[in-house]
């Protein structure tokens, strides 16, 4: 019943970790953290598979790696559009 809430919480945590790894976390709001975590989880699992520990149906290591990739790509695009 509350599986989607758990997924949002885990997605937010993955987004926060990705923001901390890339030093972009202070510029991201909580909605961006959730989006980065959920989309990054999908991206990471699509690229790297579903190995490692899992939480809320998300493989944590590939999910964090995917979120880091996503945050870097988005920050590069956002940085180049502000020039």
Secondary structure as UniProt FT lines:
FT   HELIX           3..22
FT   HELIX           25..27
FT   HELIX           30..48
FT   STRAND          54..55
FT   TURN            56..57
FT   STRAND          58..59
FT   HELIX           60..81
//
